[in-house]
Each structure stands twice: as C-alpha cells, then as structure tokens.
Amino acid sequence: MYVYDEFDQTLLNERVAEFSDQIKRRMSGELSEEEFRPLRLMNGTYLQLHAYMLRISIPYGTLSSKKLRMLAHVARNYDRGYGHFTTRQNIQFHWIKLENLSKAMADLASVGLHGMQTSGNCVRNISTDQWAGVARDEIADPRIYAEVLRQHLTLHPEFSFLPRKFKIGITGASHDRAAVKMHDIGLWLRRGPTAELGFEVAVGGGLGRTPYLAATIRQFCPREDLLAYVEAVLRVYNRYGRRDNIWKARIKILVHDLGVEKFRAEVEEEFAASRERAPVLDETLVTEIAQRFHYPDFEKLDDNPAELQAAFKDPSFRIWYFNAVAPHRVPGHAIVTISLKPVGLTPGDCTADQMEALADLADQYGYGEIRNGHEQNLCLPSVRQRDLPALWRKLDAAGLALTNVNLITDIIACPGLDYCSLANARAIPVAMDISKRFADLDLQRNIGRLHINISGCINACGQHHIGHIGILGVEKQGQEFYQITLGGKADENAKLGTLIGPAVPYDKVADVVEDIVAAYIELRQRPDEIFIDTVARVGIQPFKERVYAVR
C-alpha cells in the first residue's frame, strides 16, 4: 500500500486546522448554514435528514490495519458504533455531531485519512479494482497511476471548480471489477505495439437522471501522456460544460450533446496545443510513486497445502471457500472477499467491533492490508492458503464469514430516505425485505450469480442502472413506488438495464423480485446459465409478463 510522506501529513494538518476554525465560526453563529455549506462540502461533510454526515476517502480502496482501527475509533467515539462503506470506495459516518467533527477529522488525519474531494465540483476519490496488484488477469497495478492522478489533481487550482462533480475509474485487468464505463473518465491499462504501457481512455460515463456508458476517445494513450491527456479532457469540460443547469452539467451530457467524434476532436486539439507546457509522466516519476507502495514480502509457498486439503472435509468451510476465495497471482496465496451483507441488515454497514476484528485478522493473516470495492464489500487481498481455515473460523466468530458473495442477497443499496435529504424513497428496508425473502442459502446457490442494486432516488448512488435487477425508488402522490430494470451489468461488457414496466408499490417489491427469479429458473437452459445471460438470451418480455400478469 502507498505510504504518505511529510508533505501529505502537513497538508492534512493544515486542512484540519482550517476546517476546525470554520466549524467554530459556524457554532458561534458567525457563519450561517448557507455560508458554511461550501466550506463543509470541501471537507466531505454533508447535512442530511437527521444529522451531519462525514464522508472519508479511501484512495483506490486500500486500507492499512492502522487506518481501519482509526475508522473503528471514529465510529465508536464520534458516531453510533458503525460506518457505511459506499460504492465509491469511501466510508460514511451518518451521525457525526458538529461539535465532534474537528476531533474526528484530527484523529483521522493522524493516520492519513481525510474528507477532501469527497464532495464538491472537483475530481472525486479515484477508484479502482479492489483486487489491484494481486489479480491474475492484471497487466500492471493501476493503483500506481491512481495515486499519480490523486496527487496531481488534489486541490489543483484549474480543476477544483468544475461544472459538476467528476469521477475517474481505472483498471489494469482484463475483467473490469471497477465499473470503469460508469465514470466521467474511464481508464484501462493496455499494452502498445511494442509491449509499452498505456491507457485506453473513455469519457462521458455516469448514471443518475440520464445514464450513459463511457465512450472510448483514444484506444491507446502512451503512459507518459496520461496526465496531459486527462488535463486536456478536464480543460475541454471546464470550457464547454454547462453551469446554468445542475441536471445538465455532467460531462456525459456534454459528450452526448457534442457527439463523441466532436468531443474527441476538441480533446485532441487541446492536447496538441498544450504539449509543450503539459506535465509528462516519465519513468522517474512512475518509479518514485511505485517505490512508495509497500508490497508484502510474499513467502515462497505451494498451492493447495495440506492445511487447506484437510479443511475441505468440513462442508461449511468448503461452501465459504468456493464463494469467498479467489485466485491470487502469487502461488500459495488467495484473495478473500468479506461480505458486508448479512440477511436483514443494512448492506455496507460495518461495526466498530468488526472493523477492529478485521484489522487484527489482516495483521495476523493478511499482511496488514484491507480493501473495499464498489460492491460495498471488503477483502483481504493477500492471505496464505494454509491460513484460510484459521481465518475462516475467526471471521465466523466475528459474524463475517458470510457465503453470499455475488448471490441474490449480496445487494448494493444507497442509504435512501432513512438518511439522505435527496432521496424520495427508502432503499435499505427494501434490501432487507429481499434478503429475508431469499435467506435460505440453498435457494441462493440454486439461483446463482445475481446482482441487485437499489437506489432511493434518481441520483443513483445505489447504481441501479447496472444491476442485473435494478430497483429505483420514486415518489407518487406521497407514496413510495419502485421502478424495476433488468439486464444491467458493470463489467467490461457493461450495459444499462431496461425498464420492464410501471413502478410497483413499496410492499410489492420483494414479490416482484420473487416473480422475476421464478421466471428465470423456468427460462434458463441449464443450472449454470446465470441470470444476466438468460435475460440477454430471451429479453425482458417473459419477465414483464410474469410480473404484471399476477399483479
């Protein structure tokens, strides 16, 4: 993981001192809430329905055990004993009191955590694959380039007041686990004609009121031109992006209105015109950043050790292993995903006790490192295979040895109307109802891989557009209704879901999901044909007929 230097720490300390003074002025009445709003948003602090909410950045989803313990400390001492991991590789504390905010921010800054650029019209937390650096299908670690971009764009004077918020996603793997096509800029690490590293660059992705997938504007951008080309995209957006209408201010609208070819031409012209003064990402800089990433000193081990073979005799361990454990690029090691989706509880929530338990387990079995991904789950990216049985037992004791990863109860959901002032419908109770309906593990395993995403409003923080089943809360005459989409997915073959028909009331959503699943089981050609493939083969009409015929 990346180790921050004195410059980073000085910047954080100065920002905490500055924000603490602003908080004092707000509490004394010197600043009104309207005047305080832009100041708090620059530090990741929102005013939600019931309290202030603090959003903390987790760059490229990588946490040390020390940082996770600090998040547990903040949850226990300044919040209500838990934090909420989001789809943007952030964590949110929903019950922070204004009088405690300065202390919480200072404590977080002491371990290199902060809320800068988790809000506002700037480049937000740069996200990537939670398996970055350890995945077998990866050509290079994308976190190095995410860190380069983070350093270059944090508090950048030209790009701190963009027309609207801006999100960058990057992956180095053939299988996209970072939902890259959903980003304002999506970057894929690629090899050029002579095996040199570079990037495919896509722009204009985003969900919300008008969802679009990012469109490729450069098949190959040499690595040394990465910063210059990203700057060119941002500069074109800053020049032409709308500032008169918040709903039309995102770059996806600009790309759509101009057309991809016109936008590409504008970027290429800006890129060419600024070459002489543009930053160059040379080998020296890449090496300097890479050397600040401390990789585990992996032992030389064999795959499938005796300890693992013996554990396979336990059917409970075997179920957990085949659900939560993935191959690692280093022999004798594995990647362990930790579901934060227990049946009947809030997706993405993690208690202070669980955070501390995970930090201890990371130190004992996982080289002190924890990751979080856009699915609102955590993972230990590097675990010795011989330690998997012991890790499983301790995860089970902490209530974290769940076996629903990528199954129907592994639901992504935004906070919705329970917390968010923007929402017009609940998301968390809907997720709870569905997970209870499908609580039986044998049923989940029979259904197979199926992703449900739920958003409580059109802003789509639950990424419902890219769920195999997407659920969007809407308000109709003071009542909560939910639109259902099918066929969305977020990988390298990303697709937006298709609306199946009229919205259904709150108390019918779980019934509708049950109808859809029943139709899928009847329609699939074989038990291993997953839901998304069945939808692609037969279309949405059979599901639509099943849902609305019984209403």
DAHU-V722412 format. One record per residue. N is the residue number from 1. RES is the residue in one letter. OMEGA is omega in degrees with one decimal (999 if undefined). D_CENTER is the distance of its C-alpha to the mean C-alpha in Angstrom with 2 decimals. Layout:
# DAHU-V722412
((N/RES/OMEGA/D_CENTER) (N/RES/OMEGA/D_CENTER))
This chain:
# DAHU-V722412
((1/M/-176.2/17.97) (2/Y/179.7/18.90) (3/V/-177.1/21.73) (4/Y/-177.1/22.22) (5/D/-176.8/25.79) (6/E/178.7/28.24) (7/F/178.0/27.29) (8/D/-177.1/23.70) (9/Q/178.0/25.19) (10/T/178.6/27.83) (11/L/-179.5/25.42) (12/L/-179.7/23.44) (13/N/179.9/26.78) (14/E/179.1/28.14) (15/R/177.9/25.21) (16/V/179.8/25.50) (17/A/179.4/29.25) (18/E/-178.1/28.91) (19/F/177.9/26.51) (20/S/177.5/28.70) (21/D/178.4/31.64) (22/Q/177.4/29.93) (23/I/178.0/29.12) (24/K/180.0/32.80) (25/R/176.4/33.97) (26/R/-177.6/31.93) (27/M/178.8/33.28) (28/S/-178.5/36.79) (29/G/178.9/36.65) (30/E/175.0/37.08) (31/L/172.7/33.82) (32/S/177.3/33.18) (33/E/178.0/29.78) (34/E/178.4/29.76) (35/E/-178.2/30.55) (36/F/-172.3/28.04) (37/R/-178.7/25.12) (38/P/179.7/24.38) (39/L/-179.6/24.90) (40/R/179.8/22.51) (41/L/176.8/19.74) (42/M/-179.9/20.15) (43/N/173.6/19.28) (44/G/-177.7/16.29) (45/T/-179.1/18.69) (46/Y/168.9/18.85) (47/L/-177.6/21.75) (48/Q/-173.0/20.72) (49/L/-170.1/23.15) (50/H/-173.4/24.51) (51/A/170.1/23.52) (52/Y/176.5/21.68) (53/M/179.5/17.98) (54/L/178.8/16.70) (55/R/-176.5/13.17) (56/I/180.0/12.84) (57/S/170.4/11.01) (58/I/-174.4/9.96) (59/P/-178.2/10.61) (60/Y/171.6/9.00) (61/G/-175.8/7.92) (62/T/178.2/11.68) (63/L/167.5/13.89) (64/S/176.6/17.63) (65/S/178.7/19.54) (66/K/179.6/21.19) (67/K/179.1/18.12) (68/L/176.3/16.98) (69/R/177.5/20.57) (70/M/175.5/20.46) (71/L/175.7/17.50) (72/A/178.7/19.74) (73/H/179.2/22.64) (74/V/179.1/21.11) (75/A/-174.9/20.11) (76/R/-171.0/23.66) (77/N/-175.8/25.68) (78/Y/-179.3/24.15) (79/D/-177.2/22.16) (80/R/172.0/22.94) (81/G/178.4/22.02) (82/Y/171.7/18.32) (83/G/-177.1/14.88) (84/H/178.0/11.88) (85/F/-170.8/8.43) (86/T/178.1/5.93) (87/T/-179.3/3.14) (88/R/-177.9/3.37) (89/Q/171.6/4.23) (90/N/168.4/7.28) (91/I/-179.0/9.97) (92/Q/172.3/12.45) (93/F/-167.3/16.15) (94/H/-174.6/17.77) (95/W/179.0/21.41) (96/I/174.8/22.15) (97/K/-175.9/25.76) (98/L/-178.3/26.72) (99/E/178.7/29.44) (100/N/-171.5/27.06) (101/L/-179.4/24.44) (102/S/180.0/26.37) (103/K/178.8/26.78) (104/A/-179.5/23.16) (105/M/178.8/22.16) (106/A/178.6/24.99) (107/D/179.5/24.08) (108/L/-179.8/20.48) (109/A/-178.4/21.92) (110/S/177.6/24.30) (111/V/175.7/21.65) (112/G/178.5/19.81) (113/L/-175.5/17.11) (114/H/178.5/17.07) (115/G/-178.7/15.76) (116/M/176.2/16.94) (117/Q/167.0/15.25) (118/T/176.8/12.55) (119/S/177.1/14.85) (120/G/-177.1/17.72) (121/N/-177.4/18.62) (122/C/175.2/17.51) (123/V/-176.3/15.02) (124/R/179.1/11.86) (125/N/-178.8/9.73) (126/I/-172.0/9.68) (127/S/178.7/6.78) (128/T/-178.1/8.03) (129/D/178.8/8.86) (130/Q/175.8/8.88) (131/W/-175.9/12.48) (132/A/178.0/13.40) (133/G/-178.5/17.05) (134/V/-176.7/18.04) (135/A/-178.7/17.41) (136/R/-176.0/20.73) (137/D/-173.8/19.83) (138/E/177.9/18.77) (139/I/176.4/21.30) (140/A/-178.6/20.09) (141/D/-177.7/17.48) (142/P/-178.4/15.09) (143/R/177.8/14.27) (144/I/-177.5/17.83) (145/Y/171.7/17.36) (146/A/178.2/14.11) (147/E/175.5/16.36) (148/V/179.4/19.20) (149/L/178.9/17.40) (150/R/-179.0/16.14) (151/Q/-176.1/19.77) (152/H/-171.1/21.28) (153/L/178.1/19.39) (154/T/-179.9/19.11) (155/L/176.9/21.93) (156/H/-173.0/23.28) (157/P/-177.9/26.20) (158/E/-172.2/26.01) (159/F/179.3/22.34) (160/S/-179.6/21.79) (161/F/179.5/23.13) (162/L/177.0/21.82) (163/P/-179.0/22.61) (164/R/178.7/19.14) (165/K/-172.5/15.65) (166/F/-173.8/14.34) (167/K/179.7/11.06) (168/I/175.8/11.31) (169/G/-175.3/9.52) (170/I/176.4/11.71) (171/T/176.2/12.71) (172/G/-173.0/16.04) (173/A/176.7/16.29) (174/S/176.0/18.24) (175/H/-174.8/15.78) (176/D/175.0/12.52) (177/R/-176.3/9.64) (178/A/179.8/7.29) (179/A/-171.5/8.26) (180/V/-176.2/10.44) (181/K/177.7/12.85) (182/M/-170.8/10.79) (183/H/175.5/11.07) (184/D/167.2/14.21) (185/I/174.3/14.87) (186/G/-176.5/13.73) (187/L/172.9/15.34) (188/W/172.5/16.58) (189/L/-179.3/18.82) (190/R/171.2/22.18) (191/R/178.8/25.71) (192/G/-176.1/28.54) (193/P/179.5/32.13) (194/T/177.1/33.16) (195/A/177.2/29.98) (196/E/-179.4/28.81) (197/L/174.2/25.10) (198/G/-173.1/23.63) (199/F/161.2/20.88) (200/E/-174.8/20.64) (201/V/176.0/19.54) (202/A/-179.0/18.28) (203/V/169.6/18.12) (204/G/174.3/17.82) (205/G/177.8/14.73) (206/G/-177.9/13.25) (207/L/178.5/13.44) (208/G/-172.8/15.28) (209/R/179.5/19.06) (210/T/-174.9/19.72) (211/P/174.5/17.10) (212/Y/169.4/17.59) (213/L/178.6/16.41) (214/A/179.5/16.70) (215/A/-179.0/20.22) (216/T/175.8/21.38) (217/I/172.9/23.81) (218/R/178.5/24.56) (219/Q/-179.4/24.78) (220/F/173.9/25.30) (221/C/179.9/24.99) (222/P/-176.2/26.64) (223/R/-177.1/24.67) (224/E/-179.3/27.14) (225/D/-174.3/26.41) (226/L/-176.7/22.62) (227/L/-179.3/22.91) (228/A/-177.6/25.80) (229/Y/175.7/24.19) (230/V/176.1/20.96) (231/E/179.9/23.45) (232/A/177.1/25.48) (233/V/-179.1/22.66) (234/L/-178.4/21.90) (235/R/176.2/25.65) (236/V/178.1/26.32) (237/Y/179.7/23.66) (238/N/-176.6/25.18) (239/R/-170.8/28.59) (240/Y/-178.0/28.16) (241/G/-176.4/25.16) (242/R/176.9/26.47) (243/R/-176.9/26.75) (244/D/-175.4/29.02) (245/N/-175.3/26.65) (246/I/-177.7/23.17) (247/W/-178.5/22.45) (248/K/-173.4/23.51) (249/A/-177.9/22.21) (250/R/-178.7/19.01) (251/I/179.7/19.67) (252/K/178.6/19.16) (253/I/178.1/22.34) (254/L/179.6/24.18) (255/V/179.5/23.51) (256/H/-176.6/24.59) (257/D/178.9/27.65) (258/L/-170.1/28.81) (259/G/-175.1/28.01) (260/V/-176.8/26.12) (261/E/178.0/29.40) (262/K/178.5/30.42) (263/F/177.8/27.10) (264/R/-179.2/27.26) (265/A/178.7/30.85) (266/E/-179.7/30.03) (267/V/-179.3/27.41) (268/E/177.3/29.82) (269/E/178.5/32.62) (270/E/178.9/30.74) (271/F/-179.9/29.62) (272/A/-176.6/33.27) (273/A/-175.1/34.73) (274/S/-174.3/32.69) (275/R/-174.0/33.02) (276/E/-178.2/35.71) (277/R/-174.2/33.81) (278/A/176.1/30.25) (279/P/179.6/28.49) (280/V/178.1/28.77) (281/L/-175.4/26.30) (282/D/-176.2/29.13) (283/E/-178.9/29.36) (284/T/-179.0/30.36) (285/L/178.9/27.24) (286/V/179.6/24.95) (287/T/-179.9/27.07) (288/E/178.7/27.00) (289/I/-178.2/23.21) (290/A/-178.4/23.04) (291/Q/177.4/25.74) (292/R/170.6/23.76) (293/F/179.0/21.24) (294/H/179.2/22.91) (295/Y/178.1/22.53) (296/P/173.4/24.01) (297/D/-172.4/27.65) (298/F/174.3/27.34) (299/E/174.4/30.49) (300/K/-174.1/32.33) (301/L/176.0/31.95) (302/D/173.7/32.72) (303/D/174.7/30.51) (304/N/-179.0/31.41) (305/P/-176.6/33.36) (306/A/-179.5/35.93) (307/E/-179.9/33.83) (308/L/179.4/31.25) (309/Q/179.6/34.06) (310/A/-177.6/35.70) (311/A/-179.0/32.60) (312/F/177.4/32.29) (313/K/178.7/35.42) (314/D/-177.1/33.41) (315/P/179.1/31.94) (316/S/176.4/29.28) (317/F/-177.3/28.04) (318/R/178.0/28.24) (319/I/179.3/26.07) (320/W/-176.3/23.37) (321/Y/-175.3/23.70) (322/F/176.5/23.38) (323/N/-167.0/20.36) (324/A/-173.8/18.29) (325/V/-178.3/19.71) (326/A/-179.7/19.07) (327/P/-179.2/21.29) (328/H/-178.6/21.10) (329/R/-178.9/22.68) (330/V/179.5/25.21) (331/P/177.9/27.91) (332/G/-179.0/28.22) (333/H/-178.9/24.54) (334/A/173.2/21.59) (335/I/-178.1/17.84) (336/V/175.1/17.31) (337/T/-178.2/14.36) (338/I/-178.2/14.74) (339/S/172.4/14.04) (340/L/-175.6/13.47) (341/K/176.5/15.02) (342/P/-177.8/18.76) (343/V/175.0/20.99) (344/G/178.9/21.87) (345/L/-174.2/19.42) (346/T/177.1/16.33) (347/P/176.2/13.09) (348/G/178.4/10.80) (349/D/176.7/13.87) (350/C/-177.0/15.35) (351/T/176.9/18.88) (352/A/178.3/20.46) (353/D/179.6/22.65) (354/Q/177.2/19.91) (355/M/179.7/18.14) (356/E/177.1/21.58) (357/A/178.8/22.34) (358/L/177.3/19.27) (359/A/177.8/20.25) (360/D/-179.7/23.74) (361/L/176.4/22.77) (362/A/177.9/20.70) (363/D/-175.1/23.87) (364/Q/-171.5/26.14) (365/Y/-168.8/24.46) (366/G/177.2/21.38) (367/Y/173.5/22.67) (368/G/-174.1/21.08) (369/E/178.3/17.45) (370/I/177.7/14.30) (371/R/168.4/10.72) (372/N/-176.6/7.44) (373/G/-175.2/4.82) (374/H/176.8/2.47) (375/E/-179.6/6.12) (376/Q/172.1/6.64) (377/N/176.5/9.12) (378/L/172.4/10.62) (379/C/167.3/12.88) (380/L/-169.3/16.06) (381/P/-176.7/16.01) (382/S/178.4/19.79) (383/V/175.1/22.27) (384/R/-178.9/25.90) (385/Q/-179.5/26.84) (386/R/-178.6/29.91) (387/D/-175.7/27.86) (388/L/178.5/25.81) (389/P/179.7/28.48) (390/A/177.4/28.72) (391/L/-179.6/24.97) (392/W/-179.5/24.83) (393/R/-178.0/27.68) (394/K/172.7/26.15) (395/L/179.6/22.76) (396/D/179.1/24.92) (397/A/-180.0/26.85) (398/A/-179.0/23.77) (399/G/-174.1/22.65) (400/L/178.4/19.68) (401/A/-178.1/21.24) (402/L/-175.3/19.85) (403/T/-177.7/20.45) (404/N/-179.7/18.33) (405/V/-179.8/15.40) (406/N/175.8/14.96) (407/L/-168.0/17.87) (408/I/178.5/18.54) (409/T/175.2/17.82) (410/D/-168.4/14.29) (411/I/170.8/13.28) (412/I/-179.6/10.12) (413/A/173.6/11.64) (414/C/178.2/11.52) (415/P/175.8/14.27) (416/G/-172.7/16.68) (417/L/175.8/20.30) (418/D/-177.9/20.53) (419/Y/-162.8/19.04) (420/C/179.6/18.15) (421/S/178.4/21.10) (422/L/-173.4/19.74) (423/A/173.7/19.37) (424/N/176.5/22.44) (425/A/178.4/21.72) (426/R/175.6/20.36) (427/A/-176.7/17.26) (428/I/179.5/17.36) (429/P/177.1/21.01) (430/V/177.5/20.48) (431/A/178.6/17.88) (432/M/-179.2/20.44) (433/D/-179.2/23.27) (434/I/-178.3/21.79) (435/S/176.0/20.90) (436/K/-179.3/24.44) (437/R/-177.2/25.95) (438/F/-174.6/24.51) (439/A/-176.9/24.79) (440/D/-175.5/27.26) (441/L/178.1/25.73) (442/D/177.0/28.37) (443/L/179.1/27.48) (444/Q/-178.4/23.77) (445/R/176.0/24.81) (446/N/177.9/27.32) (447/I/178.7/24.82) (448/G/-174.1/22.55) (449/R/-179.3/19.11) (450/L/-177.0/17.94) (451/H/174.2/14.58) (452/I/177.2/14.92) (453/N/-175.8/12.63) (454/I/174.9/14.23) (455/S/179.8/14.30) (456/G/175.2/17.08) (457/C/-174.1/17.91) (458/I/178.6/17.90) (459/N/167.2/15.15) (460/A/176.3/12.77) (461/C/175.3/9.95) (462/G/175.5/9.93) (463/Q/-175.5/9.80) (464/H/-178.9/13.24) (465/H/-175.2/14.53) (466/I/172.9/12.80) (467/G/170.7/13.69) (468/H/165.5/16.81) (469/I/178.9/18.02) (470/G/-177.6/16.60) (471/I/-178.8/17.98) (472/L/177.0/18.40) (473/G/176.3/20.46) (474/V/179.7/23.33) (475/E/177.4/26.42) (476/K/178.4/29.89) (477/Q/177.3/32.91) (478/G/-179.4/31.25) (479/Q/177.7/29.90) (480/E/174.6/26.39) (481/F/-174.3/25.99) (482/Y/174.0/23.18) (483/Q/-177.5/22.84) (484/I/174.4/21.96) (485/T/178.6/20.64) (486/L/169.5/20.88) (487/G/178.0/19.94) (488/G/173.4/16.48) (489/K/-168.4/14.30) (490/A/-173.5/11.44) (491/D/-177.7/13.11) (492/E/174.8/15.78) (493/N/-171.9/17.91) (494/A/-179.3/15.52) (495/K/175.6/17.37) (496/L/-179.6/17.27) (497/G/179.9/18.77) (498/T/178.7/22.38) (499/L/-175.8/23.76) (500/I/-178.3/26.36) (501/G/-177.4/28.56) (502/P/177.7/29.26) (503/A/-179.3/26.98) (504/V/-178.4/27.90) (505/P/-175.9/28.50) (506/Y/-173.0/26.34) (507/D/179.7/28.64) (508/K/-173.3/28.59) (509/V/-179.4/24.89) (510/A/176.3/25.04) (511/D/-179.9/28.35) (512/V/178.0/26.91) (513/V/178.6/24.15) (514/E/177.2/27.00) (515/D/-179.6/29.10) (516/I/179.8/26.49) (517/V/178.9/26.05) (518/A/177.9/29.84) (519/A/178.7/30.31) (520/Y/-178.5/27.91) (521/I/177.0/29.83) (522/E/-172.3/33.04) (523/L/-175.3/31.88) (524/R/-175.6/30.24) (525/Q/-179.5/32.71) (526/R/-176.3/32.04) (527/P/-178.3/30.00) (528/D/172.7/27.52) (529/E/-174.1/26.75) (530/I/-172.9/23.24) (531/F/-174.5/22.58) (532/I/178.6/20.87) (533/D/176.1/23.86) (534/T/178.5/26.34) (535/V/179.6/25.00) (536/A/-176.9/25.22) (537/R/-172.3/28.74) (538/V/-176.1/30.26) (539/G/-175.2/28.40) (540/I/-172.9/27.59) (541/Q/179.3/31.24) (542/P/178.8/32.02) (543/F/178.3/29.10) (544/K/-179.9/30.15) (545/E/-179.6/33.69) (546/R/-176.5/32.77) (547/V/-171.5/30.74) (548/Y/176.8/33.28) (549/A/-175.0/36.40) (550/V/-178.6/36.09) (551/R/999/35.10))
